[in-house]
Amino acid sequence: VGGRRGPAHGWKWRSARRVIAPTAEDVGRLVVDPLYRSTPQVGSKRDSQEPLQVLILGEANICRSPLAEALLRAELASLGLQDIVGVSSKAVQDFAVGEGIHDSVPEACRIASVPAPDEGHKARLWTPEWDVCDYDLIVVVDRYVAADAMKEVAVWDTIQKEVEYCSKIRGLYEFGTARAEIEDPLYGNAGGEEEAAALARALAQLRPATRGLAAALAAAVSSSHSSAVEPLAPSATAAAREESLKKALESMLEGMGDFDWDKPPMLRQRGGGGAAAAAAGVVPRLE
């Protein structure tokens, strides 16, 4: 195979003239060497230091995701989990980065008597290579956002067989009573009464979803103590407690089964899930 293509094209081709027929391993190692845009970064760029961290992803981070962040914070506080679970929100698209909450959101919150997002909120773009490591759970508001997130993360599960980053991504709507995706009230920028009605519907979906998520997190926190072989003593280190909480959350997510997202047709044709699917380059199927 001759010639070379630069990083901008995603692949680098090396000369591989051999006298004998190459094996599959030779082909993978010598002929095609994939160049990936980024890789997961183990470290910490998260906003706060609570043992468990939840990231809510929306399209632009100016409406649904900051609303969900505010609602989830309030639900967690009502359960006494504000010092155990941290919550942040970000966008998967960059067209509103740096902008504040949409003008119609505070009034919608006042009418619905729910907590409004922080007045100083500014839309932020997520950084997949950091966020998949810094956050223990990433929830998305709809399948379009799920697809945007999964396309960034799924490739790492095929490269690093010992991890399953995709298993951290779930739909926020999975925790609601109707299990319906959260409507985008700003789609089409209708404005006026139509937009106000759409915001009211979105809030009606977000409230049970965030309440259900908070309850699930509370159950995971509780099980982190009861499922331990030896209950953690008050003197247990912060690292030991955090590890116990993370394992309980992982167990909860595993118990939820596969997550249904709008995967490309090539992936839909493949079966399986979990570690075996990751090893085969398949993202787990979502229900």
ChimeraX attribute file (.defattr): number of C-alpha atoms within 10 A of each C-alpha:
attribute: neighborCount
match mode: 1-to-1
recipient: residues
	/A:1	11
	/A:2	9
	/A:3	8
	/A:4	11
	/A:5	11
	/A:6	10
	/A:7	12
	/A:8	9
	/A:9	8
	/A:10	12
	/A:11	15
	/A:12	16
	/A:13	16
	/A:14	15
	/A:15	12
	/A:16	14
	/A:17	11
	/A:18	7
	/A:19	6
	/A:20	6
	/A:21	8
	/A:22	14
	/A:23	9
	/A:24	9
	/A:25	9
	/A:26	12
	/A:27	12
	/A:28	12
	/A:29	11
	/A:30	15
	/A:31	18
	/A:32	16
	/A:33	14
	/A:34	13
	/A:35	13
	/A:36	11
	/A:37	10
	/A:38	12
	/A:39	15
	/A:40	17
	/A:41	14
	/A:42	12
	/A:43	10
	/A:44	13
	/A:45	13
	/A:46	17
	/A:47	11
	/A:48	14
	/A:49	12
	/A:50	16
	/A:51	19
	/A:52	22
	/A:53	20
	/A:54	22
	/A:55	24
	/A:56	28
	/A:57	32
	/A:58	31
	/A:59	24
	/A:60	22
	/A:61	31
	/A:62	27
	/A:63	24
	/A:64	29
	/A:65	28
	/A:66	28
	/A:67	28
	/A:68	29
	/A:69	26
	/A:70	19
	/A:71	24
	/A:72	28
	/A:73	21
	/A:74	19
	/A:75	20
	/A:76	23
	/A:77	15
	/A:78	11
	/A:79	12
	/A:80	12
	/A:81	18
	/A:82	16
	/A:83	13
	/A:84	18
	/A:85	24
	/A:86	22
	/A:87	23
	/A:88	21
	/A:89	26
	/A:90	25
	/A:91	25
	/A:92	23
	/A:93	18
	/A:94	15
	/A:95	13
	/A:96	17
	/A:97	16
	/A:98	14
	/A:99	15
	/A:100	19
	/A:101	23
	/A:102	12
	/A:103	10
	/A:104	15
	/A:105	21
	/A:106	19
	/A:107	13
	/A:108	19
	/A:109	17
	/A:110	11
	/A:111	9
	/A:112	14
	/A:113	9
	/A:114	16
	/A:115	17
	/A:116	20
	/A:117	22
	/A:118	14
	/A:119	9
	/A:120	9
	/A:121	15
	/A:122	17
	/A:123	24
	/A:124	20
	/A:125	21
	/A:126	21
	/A:127	15
	/A:128	18
	/A:129	17
	/A:130	18
	/A:131	21
	/A:132	22
	/A:133	18
	/A:134	21
	/A:135	21
	/A:136	22
	/A:137	23
	/A:138	25
	/A:139	24
	/A:140	30
	/A:141	26
	/A:142	21
	/A:143	19
	/A:144	17
	/A:145	21
	/A:146	25
	/A:147	19
	/A:148	19
	/A:149	23
	/A:150	20
	/A:151	14
	/A:152	17
	/A:153	23
	/A:154	20
	/A:155	18
	/A:156	21
	/A:157	22
	/A:158	19
	/A:159	14
	/A:160	14
	/A:161	15
	/A:162	11
	/A:163	14
	/A:164	21
	/A:165	22
	/A:166	23
	/A:167	23
	/A:168	19
	/A:169	22
	/A:170	25
	/A:171	26
	/A:172	27
	/A:173	24
	/A:174	21
	/A:175	21
	/A:176	20
	/A:177	13
	/A:178	11
	/A:179	14
	/A:180	16
	/A:181	20
	/A:182	24
	/A:183	18
	/A:184	18
	/A:185	22
	/A:186	18
	/A:187	10
	/A:188	8
	/A:189	9
	/A:190	12
	/A:191	14
	/A:192	9
	/A:193	9
	/A:194	13
	/A:195	19
	/A:196	18
	/A:197	14
	/A:198	19
	/A:199	24
	/A:200	18
	/A:201	15
	/A:202	20
	/A:203	24
	/A:204	14
	/A:205	22
	/A:206	27
	/A:207	19
	/A:208	19
	/A:209	28
	/A:210	26
	/A:211	20
	/A:212	20
	/A:213	21
	/A:214	24
	/A:215	16
	/A:216	16
	/A:217	23
	/A:218	19
	/A:219	14
	/A:220	22
	/A:221	21
	/A:222	13
	/A:223	18
	/A:224	22
	/A:225	17
	/A:226	12
	/A:227	11
	/A:228	11
	/A:229	7
	/A:230	8
	/A:231	11
	/A:232	15
	/A:233	9
	/A:234	8
	/A:235	6
	/A:236	10
	/A:237	11
	/A:238	11
	/A:239	10
	/A:240	11
	/A:241	16
	/A:242	16
	/A:243	15
	/A:244	20
	/A:245	24
	/A:246	20
	/A:247	16
	/A:248	22
	/A:249	24
	/A:250	15
	/A:251	14
	/A:252	16
	/A:253	19
	/A:254	13
	/A:255	9
	/A:256	11
	/A:257	15
	/A:258	18
	/A:259	18
	/A:260	16
	/A:261	22
	/A:262	16
	/A:263	21
	/A:264	10
	/A:265	8
	/A:266	8
	/A:267	14
	/A:268	14
	/A:269	9
	/A:270	15
	/A:271	11
	/A:272	14
	/A:273	17
	/A:274	17
	/A:275	19
	/A:276	13
	/A:277	19
	/A:278	25
	/A:279	18
	/A:280	15
	/A:281	18
	/A:282	24
	/A:283	34
	/A:284	27
	/A:285	20
	/A:286	14
	/A:287	10
